[in-house]
């Protein structure tokens, strides 16, 4: 993977926010283009799509997929480019999301981290095989296929899509984190500790601390990491 991209924007309704993160693939140039145009198409579409939020999220995902297909058709040299994508819509009822690929969407609440969306890499498949005794835990963790994607936004048919069924209510003290898969350098306990430490300082402080801790780990196989954080306004201390 290369060139993650992330964006957040208000919608036409003043009480709503859309946030999207994409992690490109297909070489440096192709990945950078894919992640950027996927985010731009997603935000443009979700702000204008009709229907309920689930329909709007799916329409935005399909728009992102279509724009990549168009770019590849117009420039065959970009064939093979694509992106993961996790898109969220925040409103009075909470957060709703759609995702393809392995970019995680986390909820921090009461000192714990929960993964909200599905992982479309081979990692959960290998972990399931280990749970069934068909692989050892070590074999599952070190399998070179672990980070291969089972689904991505490539302009082709979307094989796996995770779409939230209903809004997840958010409360004061919560924190929503969108990230590229490079954040997996940190385990969930460490992510929770960092979020808890910087919660009152605001979303930018949390995102910067998460990225800094990933970089400080100096993992020789570290992938790029991008983090986007959304907090209920009650979480932030004001002077």
Backbone bond lengths (Angstrom), bond angles and torsions (degrees), N, CA, C in turn:
res aa  C-N    CA-C-N  psi(-1)  N-CA   C-N-CA  omega(-1)  CA-C   N-CA-C  phi
1 X - - - 1.458 - - 1.532 109.03 -
2 X 1.322 114.34 154.73 1.448 118.58 177.21 1.513 109.66 -154.34
3 X 1.301 115.46 160.05 1.456 123.84 170.04 1.518 114.51 54.07
4 X 1.324 117.81 64.69 1.465 117.84 173.24 1.522 110.27 -65.31
5 X 1.331 115.48 152.43 1.457 121.09 177.34 1.521 107.80 -138.46
6 X 1.316 116.64 148.14 1.460 120.24 -178.72 1.512 108.75 -146.79
7 X 1.331 115.08 145.38 1.454 120.43 179.51 1.510 109.88 -147.74
8 X 1.331 115.34 152.26 1.457 121.48 172.71 1.515 107.57 -138.21
9 X 1.322 115.97 144.03 1.448 119.56 -176.75 1.511 110.02 -154.56
10 X 1.316 116.25 145.95 1.450 120.22 170.58 1.516 109.89 -69.23
11 X 1.329 117.10 152.34 1.454 121.21 175.36 1.519 108.87 -96.43
12 X 1.322 115.75 -176.32 1.458 119.07 177.70 1.530 111.47 -63.55
13 X 1.330 117.03 -24.77 1.459 120.63 175.34 1.523 108.62 -89.19
14 X 1.334 119.62 128.46 1.464 121.74 -173.68 1.519 113.83 -67.18
15 X 1.349 117.88 -16.28 1.456 119.56 -177.78 1.526 111.44 -99.99
16 X 1.327 117.42 18.59 1.453 120.63 -178.44 1.525 110.97 -128.68
17 X 1.325 115.82 150.55 1.461 122.73 179.59 1.512 108.43 -136.99
18 X 1.324 117.33 137.30 1.462 121.72 172.83 1.523 107.88 -111.93
19 X 1.333 116.50 134.90 1.464 122.33 176.98 1.518 108.05 -132.65
20 X 1.317 117.24 136.34 1.463 121.15 -177.57 1.522 109.52 -142.51
21 X 1.331 115.44 143.38 1.460 122.16 177.67 1.517 108.46 -134.17
22 X 1.324 116.17 135.27 1.457 122.13 179.38 1.518 109.64 -132.27
23 X 1.327 116.36 141.34 1.469 122.84 -179.91 1.523 107.40 -120.47
24 X 1.341 115.91 109.05 1.455 121.54 -171.57 1.511 114.49 -77.03
25 X 1.329 114.13 157.21 1.466 121.40 175.92 1.528 108.00 -143.08
26 X 1.336 114.58 162.82 1.455 119.16 -179.19 1.511 112.52 106.94
27 X 1.341 116.29 36.61 1.452 120.10 -176.96 1.511 110.80 86.67
28 X 1.319 116.59 164.24 1.471 120.17 -174.93 1.522 111.52 -60.03
29 X 1.355 116.99 -49.80 1.461 119.92 -177.30 1.519 110.97 -66.80
30 X 1.338 116.51 -49.14 1.453 120.08 -178.83 1.508 112.65 -62.34
31 X 1.327 117.13 -41.83 1.458 120.60 179.74 1.511 112.59 -65.09
32 X 1.334 116.36 -39.67 1.464 120.06 179.52 1.524 110.84 -65.03
33 X 1.328 116.47 -42.16 1.462 119.88 179.43 1.521 110.06 -66.37
34 X 1.337 116.61 -45.95 1.467 120.48 -176.24 1.514 111.99 -60.75
35 X 1.326 116.98 -46.08 1.466 119.49 -177.84 1.518 111.56 -66.59
36 X 1.347 116.96 -39.16 1.460 119.97 -178.55 1.522 111.72 -67.70
37 X 1.331 116.96 -49.29 1.466 118.69 -176.00 1.522 111.16 -71.87
38 X 1.331 117.84 -28.36 1.464 120.07 176.96 1.525 110.29 -65.93
39 X 1.340 116.94 -44.87 1.469 120.41 178.22 1.525 111.12 -62.95
40 X 1.331 116.23 -45.58 1.462 119.56 -177.84 1.524 111.22 -63.11
41 X 1.339 117.09 -43.72 1.462 120.49 -179.38 1.516 111.05 -66.84
42 X 1.335 116.91 -38.36 1.460 120.81 -179.68 1.527 110.33 -62.19
43 X 1.334 117.32 -50.17 1.457 120.71 -177.78 1.530 110.79 -64.27
44 X 1.321 116.81 -43.83 1.465 120.28 179.64 1.524 110.74 -58.99
45 X 1.338 116.49 -43.12 1.465 120.46 -176.06 1.518 112.49 -73.83
46 X 1.336 117.46 -45.31 1.464 119.00 -174.09 1.522 110.92 -65.86
47 X 1.310 117.71 -26.78 1.469 120.74 179.10 1.520 111.82 -75.20
48 X 1.336 116.56 -20.18 1.459 120.02 -173.88 1.525 114.32 -116.63
49 X 1.314 117.54 -12.11 1.460 120.89 -176.15 1.523 111.03 -68.45
50 X 1.330 115.56 148.56 1.459 121.08 177.05 1.520 109.55 -91.33
51 X 1.338 115.58 169.52 1.453 120.73 176.68 1.508 112.58 99.15
52 X 1.334 115.21 -173.89 1.460 119.64 177.55 1.520 109.49 -77.91
53 X 1.320 116.35 177.80 1.461 119.76 -173.83 1.530 112.82 -63.22
54 X 1.331 117.80 -37.51 1.473 119.96 177.61 1.529 110.48 -61.37
55 X 1.317 116.53 -43.47 1.465 120.36 179.15 1.521 110.95 -65.88
56 X 1.320 116.52 -38.97 1.459 120.36 179.71 1.524 111.14 -66.65
57 X 1.323 117.16 -41.09 1.469 120.68 178.79 1.524 111.16 -64.25
58 X 1.334 117.16 -43.35 1.463 120.10 178.95 1.523 110.73 -66.14
59 X 1.336 117.07 -40.11 1.457 119.92 178.42 1.525 110.81 -62.71
60 X 1.326 116.78 -38.99 1.462 121.03 179.25 1.520 111.25 -67.20
61 X 1.333 116.93 -40.48 1.463 120.23 176.72 1.528 110.50 -62.88
62 X 1.319 116.44 -44.48 1.465 119.91 179.82 1.524 111.10 -64.45
63 X 1.335 117.30 -34.41 1.463 120.74 176.49 1.528 110.73 -65.27
64 X 1.340 116.83 -41.68 1.465 120.57 177.52 1.525 110.79 -62.91
65 X 1.324 116.35 -41.18 1.460 120.38 178.73 1.525 110.80 -65.14
66 X 1.335 116.36 -41.00 1.458 120.69 -178.31 1.522 112.13 -65.80
67 X 1.331 117.21 -38.15 1.462 119.12 -177.60 1.528 110.60 -69.53
68 X 1.327 117.33 -31.61 1.465 119.41 174.97 1.527 109.83 -68.88
69 X 1.330 117.01 -41.94 1.462 120.30 176.97 1.529 110.78 -58.29
70 X 1.324 116.55 -41.37 1.463 120.75 179.97 1.524 111.30 -65.14
71 X 1.335 117.26 -41.99 1.461 120.41 179.37 1.527 111.48 -63.82
72 X 1.312 116.42 -41.06 1.465 119.62 179.78 1.527 110.31 -67.19
73 X 1.337 116.93 -40.16 1.463 120.57 178.82 1.527 111.43 -62.19
74 X 1.332 116.21 -37.15 1.461 120.80 -178.70 1.521 113.30 -81.99
75 X 1.323 116.84 -18.88 1.464 121.38 -178.99 1.523 108.93 -141.51
76 X 1.327 118.37 86.10 1.469 121.48 -177.09 1.518 114.09 -56.36
77 X 1.337 117.81 -21.30 1.465 120.34 178.67 1.520 111.29 -64.50
78 X 1.338 117.37 -19.13 1.462 121.42 179.52 1.525 112.80 -91.28
79 X 1.334 117.27 4.83 1.463 120.16 179.55 1.529 109.56 -56.27
80 X 1.322 116.99 132.87 1.461 122.19 -177.44 1.513 113.07 101.84
81 X 1.346 116.58 -10.58 1.460 117.93 178.41 1.528 109.34 -76.49
82 X 1.293 115.18 155.46 1.458 120.45 179.64 1.515 109.37 -176.32
83 X 1.315 115.55 -169.26 1.451 119.64 -175.21 1.523 110.60 -162.68
84 X 1.308 115.72 149.60 1.458 119.45 161.73 1.522 106.34 -77.46
85 X 1.309 116.66 166.56 1.467 119.42 176.20 1.519 109.23 -157.29
86 X 1.322 115.34 132.74 1.455 121.25 169.00 1.525 107.03 -129.87
87 X 1.337 115.00 118.20 1.449 121.26 -177.53 1.515 110.53 -119.12
88 X 1.317 116.30 138.63 1.465 120.84 -175.83 1.520 110.36 -129.79
89 X 1.307 114.79 149.63 1.453 121.81 175.61 1.523 107.75 -127.98
90 X 1.327 115.87 117.97 1.463 122.71 -179.27 1.521 109.23 -102.16
91 X 1.326 116.35 133.06 1.453 121.05 178.28 1.511 111.08 -150.54
92 X 1.314 118.06 -171.44 1.464 121.46 -177.38 1.528 113.86 -58.68
93 X 1.340 116.73 -27.53 1.470 119.86 -178.44 1.525 113.38 -88.67
94 X 1.339 117.13 -6.31 1.456 120.03 180.00 1.515 111.63 126.76
95 X 1.331 116.52 -149.68 1.456 122.17 -177.53 1.527 109.80 -114.54
96 X 1.324 115.11 139.74 1.465 122.80 172.54 1.517 107.61 -126.47
97 X 1.329 117.15 155.65 1.462 118.76 -173.87 1.519 112.12 -149.83
98 X 1.341 113.38 162.40 1.452 122.89 168.50 1.523 106.22 -138.80
99 X 1.339 117.54 142.76 1.466 118.78 -179.55 1.519 110.81 -151.15
100 X 1.330 113.91 150.99 1.459 123.17 174.45 1.524 106.47 -138.63
101 X 1.326 116.92 129.15 1.459 120.47 179.09 1.515 112.55 106.73
102 X 1.329 116.15 -151.74 1.466 120.19 -172.74 1.528 113.39 -121.15
103 X 1.338 117.80 18.15 1.470 119.73 176.03 1.526 108.05 -79.63
104 X 1.337 118.09 118.34 1.466 120.22 -172.31 1.530 114.11 -79.60
105 X 1.322 113.46 150.23 1.458 122.89 172.67 1.523 106.62 -119.68
106 X 1.326 116.57 115.06 1.461 121.75 -175.22 1.529 111.04 -110.04
107 X 1.313 114.82 149.34 1.463 122.03 167.55 1.521 107.87 -117.08
108 X 1.322 115.74 123.33 1.471 121.51 171.09 1.518 107.55 -96.20
109 X 1.335 115.62 128.61 1.462 120.66 177.84 1.526 109.12 -152.75
110 X 1.315 115.42 127.99 1.468 121.72 175.19 1.531 112.66 52.92
111 X 1.320 115.98 42.50 1.454 120.62 175.03 1.506 115.55 83.46
112 X 1.327 118.63 2.91 1.464 121.72 -178.04 1.523 110.63 -124.96
113 X 1.338 114.83 154.99 1.459 122.23 178.79 1.525 108.92 -112.74
114 X 1.325 116.31 133.65 1.463 121.77 175.17 1.529 108.94 -124.26
115 X 1.331 116.54 137.28 1.462 121.69 174.77 1.528 107.78 -83.30
116 X 1.331 117.02 122.53 1.460 121.29 -175.92 1.528 112.97 -88.69
117 X 1.318 117.58 -33.92 1.461 119.76 -173.98 1.527 111.84 -107.36
118 X 1.325 115.47 167.97 1.459 121.47 -179.55 1.524 110.82 -80.35
119 X 1.328 115.92 149.99 1.458 123.21 175.96 1.524 107.65 -97.94
120 X 1.332 116.98 115.07 1.455 121.03 -177.61 1.523 112.91 -96.63
121 X 1.332 116.81 22.25 1.461 119.79 170.31 1.529 108.04 -89.57
122 X 1.337 116.25 -177.60 1.462 119.72 176.74 1.527 112.43 -81.05
123 X 1.341 117.23 -6.04 1.466 120.00 -176.76 1.525 112.99 -55.79
124 X 1.342 120.53 -51.31 1.467 118.81 -179.17 1.520 113.35 -66.24
125 X 1.333 116.98 -28.22 1.471 120.10 176.87 1.522 109.59 -66.56
126 X 1.325 117.03 -45.94 1.461 121.29 179.44 1.526 110.67 -65.36
127 X 1.327 116.92 -39.47 1.465 120.09 178.68 1.530 110.80 -64.38
128 X 1.320 116.76 -35.85 1.461 120.02 177.49 1.520 111.09 -67.19
129 X 1.333 116.51 -39.55 1.465 119.93 176.21 1.529 110.87 -62.00
130 X 1.336 116.36 -37.63 1.464 119.93 177.49 1.524 110.39 -66.73
131 X 1.326 117.05 -40.08 1.466 120.63 178.91 1.525 111.82 -64.27
132 X 1.335 116.02 -29.01 1.462 121.19 178.52 1.524 112.60 -84.99
133 X 1.336 116.58 -2.83 1.461 120.49 -179.97 1.509 114.12 81.98
134 X 1.321 117.89 10.31 1.464 120.88 -178.16 1.524 111.52 -88.28
135 X 1.331 116.42 -16.32 1.458 123.63 171.45 1.521 107.71 -137.43
136 X 1.324 116.90 155.82 1.456 119.19 171.35 1.532 108.11 -79.78
137 X 1.328 116.50 159.76 1.468 119.21 177.84 1.523 110.99 -60.45
138 X 1.314 117.00 -37.33 1.457 120.65 179.45 1.528 110.90 -65.93
139 X 1.328 116.50 -41.69 1.467 119.89 178.33 1.532 110.39 -62.68
140 X 1.329 116.86 -40.29 1.459 120.14 179.88 1.528 111.07 -65.64
141 X 1.338 116.87 -41.88 1.459 120.69 -176.68 1.522 112.74 -71.45
142 X 1.335 118.21 -27.57 1.465 121.29 -175.21 1.524 113.03 -105.45
143 X 1.316 117.76 1.99 1.466 120.77 -178.94 1.537 108.93 -61.44
144 X 1.348 117.70 126.93 1.473 119.76 -177.71 1.524 113.72 -65.54
145 X 1.322 117.07 -14.59 1.465 120.16 178.89 1.528 112.22 -86.69
146 X 1.306 117.68 -1.09 1.460 122.17 -170.08 1.530 113.11 -55.78
147 X 1.319 117.49 -36.46 1.463 120.14 -174.86 1.530 112.99 -97.85
148 X 1.329 117.44 7.13 1.461 119.72 176.02 1.531 109.32 -68.45
149 X 1.327 115.61 140.13 1.454 120.37 -177.05 1.526 111.51 -90.54
150 X 1.322 115.32 137.80 1.458 121.55 173.76 1.524 111.26 -90.61
151 X 1.309 117.62 -14.04 1.458 122.15 179.58 1.516 108.49 -157.47
152 X 1.336 116.23 141.62 1.463 121.80 177.82 1.517 108.44 -157.32
153 X 1.327 115.58 164.74 1.455 121.74 177.36 1.525 107.28 -86.73
154 X 1.331 116.92 99.54 1.466 122.48 -174.17 1.520 113.41 -124.09
155 X 1.323 117.19 0.11 1.456 119.99 -174.22 1.512 112.60 93.31
156 X 1.327 116.28 -12.08 1.467 121.38 175.99 1.532 108.81 -93.05
157 X 1.326 116.16 -178.52 1.456 120.35 178.01 1.528 110.27 -59.71
158 X 1.318 116.99 135.76 1.463 122.02 179.66 1.523 108.96 -80.50
159 X 1.326 116.71 111.48 1.461 120.27 -173.27 1.517 112.70 -77.01
160 X 1.327 117.50 -38.10 1.464 122.35 179.46 1.514 108.73 -132.67
161 X 1.323 116.53 131.52 1.462 122.36 177.15 1.518 107.96 -135.43
162 X 1.313 116.64 133.87 1.462 121.25 174.22 1.523 108.04 -105.38
163 X 1.336 116.75 117.84 1.451 122.75 -179.07 1.519 108.63 -125.68
164 X 1.331 116.47 123.94 1.461 119.29 -179.10 1.528 109.76 -61.39
165 X 1.326 115.83 144.66 1.464 120.35 -176.82 1.517 112.65 -83.44
166 X 1.320 116.65 -28.05 1.453 121.37 -178.78 1.525 108.31 -158.64
167 X 1.328 118.20 163.27 1.465 119.39 179.68 1.528 111.52 -62.72
168 X 1.315 115.34 142.26 1.458 121.22 173.08 1.521 107.59 -97.96
169 X 1.347 118.28 111.84 1.467 119.87 -178.93 1.527 111.12 -60.52
170 X 1.324 115.94 143.00 1.457 121.90 177.71 1.521 109.34 -114.47
171 X 1.336 114.71 149.10 1.455 120.77 -176.37 1.526 109.40 -129.54
172 X 1.317 116.13 162.30 1.459 120.20 173.07 1.527 109.11 -55.57
173 X 1.323 116.28 134.79 1.457 120.90 -176.57 1.511 113.80 97.71
174 X 1.346 117.04 -12.67 1.461 120.59 177.40 1.526 110.39 -79.56
175 X 1.331 115.53 162.50 1.456 122.26 175.39 1.520 107.80 -150.08
176 X 1.323 117.21 130.13 1.461 122.21 177.73 1.523 108.45 -108.48
177 X 1.322 116.50 129.58 1.464 122.44 -176.67 1.523 109.43 -122.46
178 X 1.331 117.03 122.00 1.458 123.26 169.30 1.519 106.36 -102.11
179 X 1.326 117.69 136.24 1.463 119.33 -176.18 1.517 111.05 -149.54
180 X 1.320 115.97 156.18 1.458 120.22 167.66 1.527 108.33 -80.91
181 X 1.335 116.38 167.09 1.465 119.47 -171.62 1.527 113.31 -67.90
182 X 1.336 117.69 -9.62 1.459 119.45 175.55 1.511 113.46 -61.08
183 X 1.334 117.28 -19.11 1.463 119.87 179.60 1.519 111.49 -68.66
184 X 1.335 117.78 -14.71 1.463 119.81 -179.35 1.533 112.62 -67.02
185 X 1.334 117.32 -7.61 1.460 119.92 170.19 1.528 110.37 -58.81
186 X 1.329 116.68 -30.77 1.470 122.38 177.80 1.524 109.04 -96.95
187 X 1.339 117.44 136.78 1.459 118.33 174.16 1.528 109.09 -78.93
188 X 1.315 116.24 167.17 1.465 119.74 -173.16 1.529 112.26 -64.66
189 X 1.329 117.97 -30.90 1.467 120.11 177.57 1.524 110.82 -64.21
190 X 1.341 116.63 -39.06 1.462 120.49 179.46 1.531 110.28 -70.63
191 X 1.331 117.15 -38.73 1.464 119.74 177.07 1.523 109.97 -60.89
192 X 1.331 116.34 -44.68 1.472 120.35 179.36 1.517 111.23 -61.81
193 X 1.342 117.24 -40.72 1.463 120.45 -179.52 1.521 110.74 -63.41
194 X 1.338 116.61 -42.55 1.464 120.33 -178.50 1.527 110.86 -66.77
195 X 1.328 116.33 -44.70 1.464 119.40 178.98 1.524 110.45 -60.63
196 X 1.325 116.38 -44.53 1.465 120.21 -179.40 1.520 111.31 -60.87
197 X 1.328 116.71 -40.76 1.461 121.04 -177.73 1.521 112.28 -64.92
198 X 1.335 116.82 -38.25 1.467 120.45 -172.48 1.531 112.64 -106.54
199 X 1.319 117.76 8.99 1.464 120.84 -173.59 1.525 112.64 -56.23
200 X 1.331 117.16 -45.29 1.464 119.60 -175.87 1.525 112.10 -75.77
201 X 1.331 117.81 -9.63 1.467 120.64 -177.87 1.521 112.68 -89.16
202 X 1.327 117.41 -10.92 1.455 120.25 175.93 1.513 113.90 106.27
203 X 1.332 116.39 168.69 1.465 121.08 -173.16 1.520 114.43 -65.17
204 X 1.326 117.86 -37.41 1.463 119.10 -179.64 1.523 110.80 -64.29
205 X 1.322 117.42 -40.13 1.467 120.87 179.56 1.528 110.84 -64.44
206 X 1.327 116.70 -39.58 1.468 119.86 178.49 1.522 110.16 -64.77
207 X 1.343 116.57 -48.01 1.462 120.10 -178.81 1.518 111.73 -60.65
208 X 1.333 116.27 -44.03 1.471 119.82 179.89 1.521 111.12 -63.74
209 X 1.327 117.58 -39.11 1.462 120.73 -179.72 1.528 111.24 -67.70
210 X 1.317 117.36 -39.13 1.465 120.18 178.58 1.526 110.59 -64.44
211 X 1.329 116.79 -46.42 1.466 119.93 179.40 1.530 110.46 -63.58
212 X 1.322 116.69 -41.82 1.469 120.62 -179.57 1.528 111.11 -61.59
213 X 1.312 117.34 -41.29 1.459 120.29 -179.64 1.528 111.95 -69.94
214 X 1.322 116.94 -33.73 1.473 119.31 174.20 1.522 109.47 -63.79
215 X 1.317 117.15 -46.36 1.465 121.00 -179.57 1.524 111.35 -64.21
216 X 1.331 117.47 -39.01 1.462 121.17 -178.96 1.525 112.17 -67.31
217 X 1.324 117.24 -22.10 1.470 119.94 178.70 1.525 111.53 -67.48
218 X 1.327 117.18 -24.58 1.477 123.44 176.37 1.527 111.99 51.59
219 X 1.305 115.49 44.35 1.460 120.71 175.00 1.529 108.44 -70.02
220 X 1.365 118.82 123.33 1.465 119.69 -177.57 1.525 113.44 -63.61
221 X 1.333 117.80 -19.46 1.460 121.77 179.61 1.524 111.44 -104.30
222 X 1.341 116.89 17.43 1.456 121.71 -175.29 1.520 112.16 -61.46
223 X 1.319 116.18 127.65 1.458 121.89 173.46 1.533 108.62 -85.79
224 X 1.328 115.93 164.49 1.462 119.54 175.50 1.522 110.13 -58.27
225 X 1.322 116.39 149.46 1.455 119.82 178.88 1.521 109.79 -132.49
226 X 1.312 115.42 132.31 1.451 123.45 172.41 1.519 107.26 -129.64
227 X 1.330 116.14 139.86 1.461 121.36 -176.82 1.523 109.17 -132.23
228 X 1.319 116.00 134.74 1.458 123.09 175.86 1.522 107.63 -126.17
229 X 1.328 117.27 126.32 1.470 122.02 -173.23 1.524 110.02 -120.38
230 X 1.321 116.44 135.61 1.468 122.49 177.04 1.523 108.05 -126.35
231 X 1.339 115.75 129.66 1.462 122.27 178.91 1.530 110.53 -123.41
232 X 1.342 116.87 144.66 1.476 117.81 163.86 1.516 108.37 -60.46
233 X 1.327 117.56 141.27 1.462 120.25 -172.61 1.527 112.10 -61.77
234 X 1.324 117.80 -22.61 1.471 120.27 -178.90 1.521 111.76 -66.21
235 X 1.367 117.82 -16.94 1.453 120.70 -177.50 1.525 113.45 -75.50
236 X 1.322 116.83 -19.38 1.454 119.88 -168.20 1.516 110.15 -97.91
237 X 1.325 115.41 130.83 1.456 120.61 176.79 1.523 109.38 -73.48
238 X 1.317 116.29 136.95 1.453 120.71 176.88 1.528 109.04 -113.63
239 X 1.328 117.39 141.68 1.463 119.88 179.79 1.530 111.28 -65.54
